[in-house]
C-alpha cells in the first residue's frame, strides 16, 4: 500500500467515525519524504495552507499530484472524500430545488415578522432572524444531503457533500434571499407599514426620496431569467432549462472559474425562477 492509499484509507475512517476529517501538513510530512513534500507545497502555491479538509480537498489533491506525479482524484472520489465536477453540478442543482421547495411550501407569517421588527427595531436584523427561523440552513443542507445519499450508505461522502453545500451558502452561489423574492416583498411591505423602510411614512414619495429608495415597477423576472440563460420564450421545457443551466455552470462555477462567482449566482437565480415558473419546484 502506498503512502497516499494509506492516507485515503485513514481519512475515510476518520470521516466515518467522527463525522469529519482533516490532515495537517505536519501529519503529511510523517507520511511522505519531508523534502519532497515541501518542494511540492511550494510548487502547488500552498505555503500558507496548514490544514486540509472537505472544504479544501481540491488543494490536497493538487499537492498530492505534484508530490506523486499522478492523479488520485478517482481514489478520493471512490472513498467519498471528493466530489467530481459533475457531482458538484448535480448537488448545486438539487440544492436550488430543495431551497425553492422550502420557499414555495412556506406560508408567510406577517404577524411573526411584525413582532420581530418591534423587538429588533431594524429591518435587516428582523429579516435575518425570520429567514433563519423558518429556513434553517443546517436543515436545508441535511435535507439535500439525505436526498442525494438516499441510495448510498457512505458516511464519508455525507461529510463531503454537506461541506460542499455549506460552501454554496457561504459563497452565496445558492442564496436564500435571491430565491425568495415574493416572500421578501411581503416582509418589506410589513416593514413599510411599521415605518422601518423608506416610503412608509405619511408623505409617501417624499419619504422615499429622502430615504434614497425609489419604488420601481417590478421587473419581469421570467424574461430576465431567460436572458441570463440565453433562452427564448418558446424554448424553456424542463429539459432545455436544465441543459442550459448545466452548460453555463460548467463555464462559470467558481470551483473551476475563479472569476465566475457573480455570474454563477445570476445563473443559479435564473434557473430557480424558471423551474418555479414551469411549476417544477
C-alpha positions in Angstrom: 0.0 0.0 0.0 1.4 3.4 -1.0 1.5 6.4 1.4 -1.3 8.0 -0.5 -3.5 4.9 -0.4 -2.9 4.7 3.3 -3.8 8.4 3.7 -7.1 7.9 1.8 -8.0 4.9 3.9 -7.2 6.8 7.2 -9.2 9.9 6.1 -12.2 7.8 5.2 -12.1 6.1 8.6 -11.9 9.4 10.3 -14.9 10.7 8.4 -16.9 7.6 9.1 -16.2 7.5 12.8 -16.1 11.2 13.7 -18.3 12.8 11.0 -15.4 14.9 9.9 -11.8 14.6 8.7 -8.7 16.8 8.4 -5.0 16.4 7.9 -2.2 18.9 8.6 1.0 19.4 6.6 2.9 18.2 9.6 1.0 15.0 9.5 1.7 14.7 5.8 5.4 15.1 6.5 5.2 11.9 8.6 3.8 10.0 5.6 6.0 11.4 2.8 9.6 12.4 2.4 9.6 15.9 4.0 11.9 17.4 1.4 9.7 16.2 -1.5 6.6 17.3 0.4 7.8 20.9 0.9 9.0 21.2 -2.6 5.5 20.2 -3.7 4.0 22.6 -1.2 5.9 25.5 -2.9 5.2 24.2 -6.4 1.4 24.0 -5.6 1.5 27.5 -4.1 0.3 26.3 -0.7 2.8 27.7 1.7 0.1 29.4 3.7 -2.1 26.3 3.9 -1.7 24.3 7.1 -4.7 22.1 7.3 -6.8 20.2 4.7 -10.4 19.0 5.0 -13.6 18.7 2.9 -13.6 22.4 2.3 -10.2 22.4 0.5 -9.7 18.8 -0.5 -9.0 20.1 -4.0 -5.9 21.7 -2.7 -4.9 18.5 -1.0 -5.3 16.6 -4.3 -3.3 19.2 -6.2 -0.5 18.8 -3.6 -0.5 15.0 -4.0 -0.4 15.4 -7.8 2.8 17.4 -7.5 4.2 15.0 -4.9 3.3 11.7 -6.6 3.1 12.8 -10.2 -0.2 11.1 -10.8 -3.9 11.8 -10.3 -5.5 10.4 -7.2 -8.9 12.1 -7.8 -10.7 8.8 -8.7 -9.5 7.2 -5.5 -10.5 10.1 -3.3 -13.9 10.2 -5.0 -14.4 6.4 -4.5 -13.6 6.9 -0.8 -16.3 9.6 -0.6 -13.7 12.3 0.1 -14.0 14.2 -3.1 -16.8 15.4 -5.5 -16.1 15.4 -9.2 -17.2 18.5 -11.2 -20.3 16.6 -12.4 -21.1 15.7 -8.8 -20.9 19.3 -7.8 -23.2 20.4 -10.7 -25.7 17.8 -9.6 -25.6 18.9 -6.0 -25.9 22.6 -6.8 -28.9 21.9 -9.0 -30.5 19.7 -6.3 -29.8 22.3 -3.6 -31.6 25.0 -5.6 -34.6 22.7 -5.8 -34.5 22.0 -2.1 -34.4 25.7 -1.2 -37.0 26.7 -3.7 -39.3 23.9 -2.4 -38.9 25.2 1.1 -39.8 28.7 0.0 -42.8 27.6 -2.1 -44.2 25.5 0.8 -43.7 28.2 3.4 -46.8 30.1 4.5 -45.7 33.7 5.3 -46.3 34.9 8.8 -46.6 38.7 8.7 -47.5 39.0 12.4 -44.5 37.0 13.4 -42.3 39.3 11.3 -44.0 42.3 12.7 -43.2 41.1 16.3 -39.6 40.7 15.2 -39.4 44.2 13.8 -40.7 45.6 17.0 -38.2 43.6 19.0 -35.1 44.4 16.9 -36.1 47.8 15.5 -34.1 47.1 12.4 -35.5 45.6 9.2 -32.2 43.8 8.2 -31.9 42.1 11.6 -35.5 41.1 11.7 -35.3 39.7 8.2 -32.2 37.7 9.0 -33.9 36.2 12.1 -37.1 35.4 10.2 -35.3 33.6 7.4 -33.0 31.8 9.8 -36.1 30.7 11.9 -38.1 29.3 9.0 -35.3 28.3 6.7 -32.7 26.8 9.0 -29.5 26.5 6.8 -28.5 23.3 8.6 -31.8 21.7 8.0 -31.7 22.7 4.3 -28.2 21.2 4.0 -29.3 18.0 5.8 -32.4 17.6 3.6 -30.4 17.9 0.4 -27.8 15.6 1.7 -30.4 13.0 2.7 -31.9 13.1 -0.8 -28.6 12.9 -2.6 -27.4 10.0 -0.5 -30.7 8.2 -0.5 -29.3 5.1 -2.2 -25.8 5.3 -0.8 -24.7 4.3 2.7 -21.5 6.4 2.7 -20.7 8.3 5.9 -17.5 9.8 4.4 -19.5 11.0 1.4 -22.1 12.7 3.6 -19.3 14.7 5.3 -18.0 15.8 1.8 -21.5 16.6 0.5 -22.6 18.7 3.5 -19.3 20.7 3.5 -19.9 21.5 -0.2 -23.5 22.6 0.4 -22.4 24.8 3.3 -19.9 26.4 1.0 -22.6 27.1 -1.6 -24.5 29.1 1.1 -21.4 30.8 2.4 -20.3 32.0 -1.0 -24.0 32.9 -1.9 -23.9 30.7 -5.0 -27.2 29.5 -3.7 -28.7 32.4 -1.8 -32.0 32.1 0.1 -32.8 35.8 -0.3 -32.4 35.6 -4.1 -34.6 32.6 -4.3 -37.5 34.0 -2.3 -38.4 37.4 -3.9 -42.1 37.1 -3.3 -41.6 36.4 0.4 -39.1 39.3 0.8 -41.6 41.6 -0.8 -44.2 40.6 1.9 -41.6 41.3 4.6 -40.7 44.7 3.1 -44.4 45.6 3.0 -44.8 44.7 6.7 -41.7 46.8 7.4 -43.0 49.8 5.5 -46.3 49.6 7.4 -44.2 49.6 10.6 -42.3 52.7 9.4 -38.9 50.9 9.1 -38.4 51.3 5.4 -38.4 54.5 3.2 -41.7 55.2 1.7 -43.7 54.1 4.7 -44.5 57.5 6.2 -47.4 59.8 5.7 -45.7 61.7 2.8 -45.2 58.7 0.6 -42.9 59.7 -2.3 -41.2 62.4 -0.3 -40.2 59.8 2.2 -38.9 57.6 -0.5 -36.7 60.3 -1.9 -35.4 61.3 1.5 -34.5 57.7 2.2 -32.8 57.2 -1.1 -35.1 54.4 -2.2 -37.5 54.8 -5.1 -40.1 52.2 -5.8 -39.8 50.8 -9.3 -42.2 48.7 -11.2 -41.3 45.0 -10.6 -39.3 43.6 -13.5 -40.4 40.6 -15.4 -38.3 38.1 -13.6 -39.1 35.3 -16.1 -37.9 37.4 -19.0 -34.7 38.4 -17.2 -34.1 34.7 -16.3 -34.5 33.7 -19.9 -32.0 36.4 -20.9 -29.4 35.2 -18.3 -29.6 31.6 -19.6 -29.7 32.7 -23.2 -33.1 31.1 -23.9 -36.1 32.1 -25.9 -39.6 32.2 -24.6 -40.6 29.3 -26.7 -37.8 27.1 -25.5 -38.0 26.5 -21.8 -39.0 23.0 -21.3 -37.6 21.5 -18.2 -35.0 19.5 -20.1 -33.9 22.6 -22.0 -33.7 24.8 -18.9 -31.6 22.1 -17.1 -29.4 21.6 -20.2 -28.6 25.3 -20.5 -28.1 25.7 -16.7 -25.6 22.9 -16.6 -23.8 24.1 -19.7 -23.3 27.6 -18.3 -22.3 26.4 -14.8 -19.6 24.3 -16.4 -18.1 27.6 -17.6 -18.8 29.8 -14.6 -18.9 27.7 -11.4 -16.3 29.3 -9.2 -14.7 26.0 -8.4 -13.3 25.9 -11.9 -13.5 29.6 -12.8 -12.3 31.9 -10.1 -13.8 34.9 -11.9 -17.2 33.3 -12.3 -18.7 33.7 -8.9 -21.1 36.6 -9.7 -22.1 35.1 -13.0 -22.8 31.7 -11.3 -25.1 33.5 -8.8 -27.1 35.0 -11.7 -27.3 31.7 -13.5 -28.5 29.8 -10.3 -31.0 32.6 -9.7 -32.4 32.4 -13.2 -32.6 28.6 -13.0 -34.7 28.8 -9.8 -37.0 31.4 -11.4 -37.6 29.3 -14.5 -38.2 26.0 -12.7 -40.7 27.8 -10.5 -42.4 29.3 -13.4 -42.7 25.9 -15.0 -44.4 24.6 -11.9 -41.3 22.4 -11.1 -40.1 23.1 -7.6 
